[in-house]
Amino acid sequence: QLSVYYQRYPQNVMFEVMAEPHGKLSPLWNSYFAEALTIIRKTNPTRPVIVGSSFFNNPLTLYSLKLPADDKYLIVTVHSYDPITFTMQGEMWLPFGKPKEWLGTKWLGTAEQKQAMSSTMSHIAEWAAKNSRPVFWGEFGASDNADTDSKVRYFTFTREQAEQNHFSWGFFSFCVRFSLYDLKKQQWHEELL
């Protein structure tokens, strides 16, 4: 229904069949996406469609993603919150780990921390080149529980690495618990930009 409704919209309106497929959908994701894409392409043959791999668009599952080789209008997305002990500190909704015990974790931008992130992005870039796919680093961020200096270092390095690897990028989220914007003050957290 949505593909029919939006078929006459400009190309900057993109589709995403599902954000962060996971759980019982993971083993079915490739066939589910292929079926949905077939429906979309009937009315939107050149509409950009964003697609991520199973397990929440995790970079480690990208190699399991199967895409039609002849469709050049697919943009692959990756979501990453590594290191999770920094980005998810204090976030008690997280269904694993001990987020409360992670409170106070800093991201200092050490050689080891940078190498871990650079290595992940290099692997994604290699996959993208091999498969002729553009990449959208669709989510990264850190909890409001993290200290500002660490977040500035982390956000800056993540953005720079994405751009060096020719990935577009998106920050999560605007103003809720991983915020770049202070709702109470109605202003941007300038120190994070």
Phi, psi and omega in degrees: 000317181293322180295325176291313183300319186264007186299335181262003178285157180297163184296342180283356169271113183250157178254153168221117185299316178201134175273129174056060175299142182197183177062225183295342179283338185307309181290344181259354193303313183300316180287323177299313180295316180301318179295315179295320180296321177301318178294315180300317185292343177297325182245347183224068187295336182237015179289130174298133177236127179270136180217137175241170179275177180291175182056057172066033181061032182292135179303330182289343180256005181301325182294344178272353182284126179248119182239150177293126185297332185273355180265106183266012182248029178254136177242122182274133179248149178228138174243131182217133178234031177278140356280130187296332180293336175272307189290329185254014183302131178078357182275091188290348177286343181299126188281008178210169180074192181229072186305327181294323179288343180275351180307135181094356178294133181249156171245105187268351182073036178292165178302321180293316179296317179294320181298320180300315181290317180299320180296315178300313182293325178297318178296319178295318179297320177297315179299316181298317179295315180298325183259005180051054181233136171285152181239136173248109176286083197287338177210134163204159181169182178212147181303150173297347177286342179283151180288150186299315182300317178296319180295320178300313180298314183294312181297316182298312182294319179299312180299314180298318179294319178300313181293322178297330179267008178065034175263139164285165184212157177219139182266144174244126357232180184294307187208018182237104173065343175228052200270143167257353185231135179265106182297321182296316181272350183055049179207160177288148169281085185305327182294343181263352185267000000 
